[in-house]
Amino acid sequence: MAQIFQSDTFIWFSQFAYEPLYVYLGMYAMMIASAFGVPIPEELTLISVGFLAFMGSRPDLFPPPSPDASVVNMHHAALLAFIGVVASDTLIYGLGRKYGTKMLTYKRTQRMFPPSAQMRVARWTQSYGPLAVFVFRFTPGIRFPGHLFCGIMKYNFWKFLLVDGLAALVSVPTQIYLLALYGDHILSVLKQFKIAILSLLAVVVVVVLIKKWRENRLDKISKSTEVS
């Protein structure tokens, strides 16, 4: 927990603990920056905002500067965070769809996302469709390239929005509410929750890969039998 308090993100947010408008605007700015690959972890932003909501709900532990001071509301924060995450993901998708492979020629994009990684993400998107979109939302390192490639490959917009929205609904409001309700006690539970989700996704991916491998193998055997 000490690492959260000492992070630049939490320190910035904490100065506006009783000015929720600045907190919400800052949350949007950081989420958009994170979506473009700026090293501001989305999870740290959500945890910081969630803990500020916890502070606002516990004036006995965190006395406000005045009785009528405004606080970060957990419901507002959860809703705005969800909208911000989906909007950021959709923005990256839209840029990929509009500008296509031109974005991949930018030096910054190539440094963040080398050609070998581009090919892998393109294959994942083409092969696994909705599952790939769902996994991208839970995987910080490939969120930006994953959403970008969904746009470049002109993956159906409404399917992208639905799957990405469901994934965001699972993770984003959950983090805000858990922190707002239980504060620092929930961090260990939150970590276990995310590990469980990622483990489940890993199992699903392995099952899909095995199924794909078996289908390819049976197809090869069938073709070799026809030839002989």
N, C-alpha and C positions, 0 to 999 in steps of 0.2 A: 504493500500500500504506500510505503514511503516513496517508492519510485514514481507513483502517480502524482503525489503532492509536489515532487521536485521537478516534474516535467515542465518544459516551457509552455506546453499547451494548457495544462491545468493552471499554471501561474497566470497566464494571460486571461483565461476565463474567470478565475477567482476574483480579479479586480473589479469585475462587473457582476458579482454574485447577487447584488440587489438592483441590477439594471437589466432585467430579462430581455429587453429588446436587443441590446448589444450582444447578449449571449446568443440569441437566436440568429442574428445576422452574422456573427462570427462563426457559428456552427455551419451555416450555409457556405460561407467563404472558404472555410477549411475543407469542407466536403468536396466542393468543386475543385479546389487545388489538389486534394488527394486523388480525385478521379483522373486528373491529368498527370499523375505520377509524381507530384511533389511529395517529398518524404514527411508527410504529416499523417500518421496512422489514423484511419477513420475510427478504429476501435477506441483509441485514446480520446478522440473528440467526444464520442458517445459516452464514454465512462466519465469524462470530466463534466459534461452537461448533466448526466444522471446524478452525479454526486452533488452538484449544485442544487438540484431539485430536492435531494435528501436534506441538504442544509436548510433549504427553505421550509421543509415540512417539519423540522425539529428545532423550533426557536428556543427550546429548553437547553439544547446542546450548542446551538449556534445563534446567540442573541442577535437580532437584526439591529442596524444602527438607529432605527426608530420604529415605533409600533405599527405605523402604516407603510412601512417599506415594502416595495414590490419584491416578489421572489420568483424564482424559476418554477413554473408549474409543471408537474410531471406529465400531465395529459397533453398540454400544449407542446412540451418538448418532444414527447414520443411521436405525436402526429407530424410535427414539423420536421423531425429527424427522418421519419419514413419518407415524407414527400421530398426532402432534400436529397436523400440517397437515390431514390428512383429517378428524380430529375437529373442528377449528375450522371447516372448510368445511361439514361436516355440521350443526354447531350453528347456523350462520347459515341454512342451508337449512331446518332444523327450525323456527326462529323465524318465518321467512317463511311456512311451511306452516301453523303453528299460529295466528299472529296476523294473517296476511294483510295487507291494505292498511292496517290500523291502524298498522303500523310506519312507513308512509310519511307519516303525519300528524305524526310527531314533528319538532320544529324541528331537532334535530341531524341527523336523516336527510335533511331537506329541504336543509339547508346543504351536506351532503356530496354529495347526490344530487338535484339540482333536477328538476322535473317533465319538462323536455325530455329530460334524460338517462334518466329513468325510462321514457319512451316508447320510446326507442331500444333500451335493454336488453331491454324487454319484446318488441319486434319481433324482435330477434336471437334471443332464447330460443325464441320461437314458430316462427320461420322455419327456424332451423338446428339446434335441438335439441342432440344430442351434440357437434357441432362447437363450438357456442357455449359449452357447459359446459367443454370442453377449453381453449378460448381464455381464458375467464375466469381459470383457474388460472395462466396465464402473464402476465396483465395486471394489475399491482398496482392501478391506478386504478379498475378495475371488478370486482375480485374480490368485494368486499362486496355491491354492488348486484346483481351477476350471480347470486351464490349465493342472495341474498335473493329475487330474482324467480323463480328456479327453484322455490323453496318456495311463493311466493305463487301461481304458476301451476300448482302441484301437479304439477310434472314428476315422472315416475316415480322414486321414491326409489332403487330398485336400479340403474336406469340412471345416475342422478346419481352414486351411490357408485362404480360401476364406472368411468365416464369420468373423474371427478375423481381417483379412486385411480390410474388409469393415468397421468394427467397428472402427479400428484404423484410417482409412481414414476420418471418420466423425469427430473424436475428436482431433487427434494429429496435423496434419498440420494446422487445424483451430486455435488452441491455439497459435501456432508459428506466423502465419500470422496476427492474430488480435492484438497480443502484438507488433509485429514488426511495424505494420502500425499505431496503435493508442496509443501505450504505456499504461500509467497508466489509461487513460480514459476508456479503454476497460475492465478493471478488473470486474467492476460491471456488464457489459453486458455479459461477459464470464461466470460469476457466474449464471446469469439468464438463459443463454443458457444451461448450464450443468443441472440446475434444471429442465428445460423444457424437456430435453432428458430423464432424469431419471424418470420424471413424466410420460412421454409417455411409457417408458419401463414398469413402474409399472402398467399402465392401460392394456397393452398387456398381462402381466403376469396374472393379475386378470381375464381377459377375458378367457385366456387359462385354468386357474384353474377351473373357473365356467363351461366351456365346458367339461372339464375332469370329474368334479363332476357329471354333468348331465348325461354323458355317462355311468358312473359307476352306477348311480342310476337307469337309464333305464335298464341297464343290469341285476341288481339285481331284479327289478320288473319283467322283462321277465323270469328270472330263477324261481322266486317264482310262477309265473303263470303256468309255465310248470309243476312244481312239484304238484301243487294243481289240 
